[in-house]
């Protein structure tokens, strides 16, 4: 499943000038990512119980994910679900440990260190630990950042390796690769937000369905902007199920099958990763102007899948 993510610039910047990506380390292992000298995002390893990317900005500087709980009091934002921290990857049942909700007696994903910091690629290693600080599994997250005059994108390669006794990913809708869109984009606010999937499902109908990509677009700072998550066909469990909600949660979750299909079998989507084995999850986050058509989401997915 090795992909050549360095080809990103070749595909998406054929007719536009590719943005220059640079990194700037900050305190506490925070790594700021810049595109043409303007802030794109920051990798923040010590946010709540898991690392996140925050803020996540468009090519024109708009904040594409919710401020809360990092910043409180932003207009048109719901201050619910404090574990919805901008952009992150966790899961609600990993060998019986809850890494999703921010509650007592749950697991934490701990930043172990950087493996690569050569722009445009940033790679970090993490330990998933339970309340007794036993390692449940580990991961290496490789992020390749790109941009041009109108768009920004991040290619994620998440390699998750089982612990010494194997690791079980439970069947729950609470997961997995997720972001929380800017409050004005929420479909439920009726300000123009909309969810569209590659299979043609819209809004509530997109929840629990499998698709190659889903786009969430709507008004942000008086512009119509969108953010798509794409699942690469080389990814394990492709095409993923989608835990995407009209109130702003936007997640790819390959494991929550019984919730999504309303099956009585609560272990339908459970997956056991044998000791020492690795699974690979591949996603692109693509920030664009306009809706999914204006933003060329289907076309960009075809370019992405060709890598």
N, C-alpha and C positions, 0 to 999 in steps of 0.2 A: 504493500500500500504506500510506497514511497512516491511522493509527488514532487514535481519541480515547481515550487511556489514562486521561484524567481521569475517565472514566465509571466506573472501577473502584469507587469508593466508592458510587455509586448502586446498582450491581448487588448487591454483596456485603454492604452494610450496611443493606439495606432494613428488616430487623427487629432489627438490632443497632446499637450505637453505634460509629461509625467511630473508629479510633484517630487521634490527632493525630500526624503525622509531622514530625519536626524533624531537622536536620542539625547536626553539630558538627565543624568541621575540626580535625585533629590534625597532628602533625609529619609531614613527608615525604609530603604530599598524601594522607594517610589521611583518609577522611571517615566519621565515625561516624553511624549512622542510629538514631534513637530513635522508639519508638512509645509514646505516653503517658508520656514521660519515662524509659522502660525501654529498655536497649540491644536493638536488633533485629539489627543486623549492622554490619560495617565494610567499606567499599571500601578495599582495600589494593593500591596500584598496583605496589609493588616487592617482590613475593613470588616468589622464584625467578626464573623466566623469563617470567612473565606476571602480570597483575593477578588478584586473586581477591576474593571476599567471605568474610570470616571474622571472628568466629564467625557462625553463622546460627542464630538462636534462635526457639523457638516462642513462642506468646502467653503461655505460663506459664513461660518462661525456660529450657527445656531446650535443650541444644546438639544440633542436628539433623545436623551434619556432623562428620566425624572430626577430632580434634585434630591428629594426626600429619600432616606433620612439624613443624608450628608449635609444638606442645607434645608432648613425648615422655613415655612412661610411663603414659598413661591406661589404666585397667583395661578389659579386653575390647576392646582395639584391636590390630589387626595393623599392624605397622610395615613395610609393604611399599609399593612404588610411591610414592616420595617426591614425584613430580610430581602426585599426586592431592591437590591443595590446596583442600579445602573446596568451593568453587564457582567455576568458571572457564570460559573458552572459548578453545580452541586447536585445532590440527589437526596430524596427524602428517606430512603431505606437502603443502606449499604451494609450488608451483613447485620441488619437489625439496628444500625446506627443512623440517626436522623442528622443529615448534614444540611438540610434545607431551611427549616425554621430556626429563628434565633430564640431559643428557649434554653432553660437550664438542662443540664445533663444531656447534652447532645455533642456530636462530633465537631471537629474543627479541621479546616484545611490550612496547613501551615507552610508558608514559603520557606523552602530549604536553600534556595540560592539561584542565581542566574547561570545558565549554561551557555548562552550566546547573547551578545549585546552589540552585534554588528548590523547597523541599519542597512536594509529595512526590516531585519528579522530579530525578534526578541524571543528568547526561550527561557522558561523558568521551571524549576522542579518543585514539587509539593508533596508533603506527607498528609494523608488523611488519617487523623487519629481519633480514637474514642476518648471517653471521659477518664480512662485510666492511662491515657497517653500511649496506648498500643496502636501500632500502625495497622490500619484496615486495608489500605492500598496506597499506591503512590501514583503520581502522574508527572509527565513532562508536557507542558503546554508551549507550543511553538506558534508565535504570532508574526505574520508577515504583513506589514502595513503598506498601503499604496494610496495614490490619489492622482487626480488631474484637475483641470480647471473647474469642473462641475461636481465631481464625485469623490468620495472617500471609501476605502474598503479595507477589511482585515481578513486575512485567511488564517483560520485556526486549525491546528493539528494537535489533537489531544490524545496522547498515548497513556492509557491507564493500565497499570500493572497490578495484578492481584497480590495480596499479602501471602504470608507463608502457609496459611491454611485455606487459601482460595478466598474469593470475594463474591458475594451474592448481591446483585442489584435487584431489589425488590420491585414488584409491580405496584407502582403508585404514580398518580398523576403529578406529584410534587417533584418536578425535575424538568429539564436537566441542564441544557445549555440555554441560558435565558437572558432577557433584558426587559426593562420596564420603560416603555416609551414616554416621551414628554406628555404632560397632562393634557395639553390642548389637542393631542392626537387621539385621545381616548374616544372610541366610537360612542360610548354611553353619554358623553358630554354633548353630542349632537352639534359639534362645531365643524364637522366635515371630515372627521376621521373615518377610515375604512380599512378593512382587512381583506386581502385577496390572495388566494393560493394558486399554485400552478395548475391545479385541477379544476379551477373555476369556482371553488367555494368562497363565499364571502361572509364576513362578520361572524356571527355565532355559528354558522354552518361550517366554518373552517376548523372549529375546535374538534380535536379527537380524530381528525382525518389524516391520512398519509399523503405526503406531497413532497416534491423535489425542492420547492421553495414557497415561502409565504412573504408577502409584502404588507407592511403596515404604514399607511401614509395619512397625512392630514396637515392642518395648519400648525406652523411653528413660527412665532415672531412675524406674523403677517405674510408668510410665504407658505406654499404647499410643498412639503418635503416628505420623503419616504425613507424607510429603512427596511431592507429585506434580509432575511436569513436564508441561506442556500445550503443544502445538504449534498455534498459531493457523492456521486455514485460509487466511488471507491471506499466510502466510509462504511464501517460496520453498521448493520441494521438499516441501510438505505432501502427505500425511502422512509424517513422517520415519521413518527406521529407528531402532531402539533398540539401543545398545550397553550393555545393562544386565546386570550380573553378580550372581550370588548372593553373592559375597564383598564387595559394597558399592559397586562402581563403578556409576554411574547416568548414562548419557549419551544425548543425542539426536544422531545422526550421519547426515546425509543422503547421505554420500559413500561409505561403506564397503560398497557393494553386492556386490562380488564375494566378500568375506569372509562377508557375511550370507547370501548365496544359494548359496555354495559353487560359484560359477561359475569356469570356467577363464579367463575373460576378465578380466584384472587391471585393465583400464581401464573396466570396465562402469559404475562410478559416478563416473568422473572428470568434472570440470566445469571448463570454461574460461570465466573471466570476462574479457571483452575490456577493453582498456586504457580507463580512465576510467569504466567501467560499475560499477554498484553492485548487490549482491544484499542482500536483507533477510531476516533470520531473526527470527521472533517466538515467544517462549516466555513462559509464566507458571510460576513456581515457587510452589506453594501448600502451606503448612504447616498441618496440621489435626489435631484430636484423633481417635483411633480409626483404624479401617481405612478403606478407600475408600468404603464405604457410610455409615458413621457420619460421615465427613468430607464427604459430599455431593460427591465428586469429579466424577462424571458431570454433576451439576446445575451445579456451578461452571464446568465446561468449556463447557456450553451458554450460560451467561451471558457467559463470556469470548469465545466465538466470535461473539456478537451485537454486540460493540463495533465 
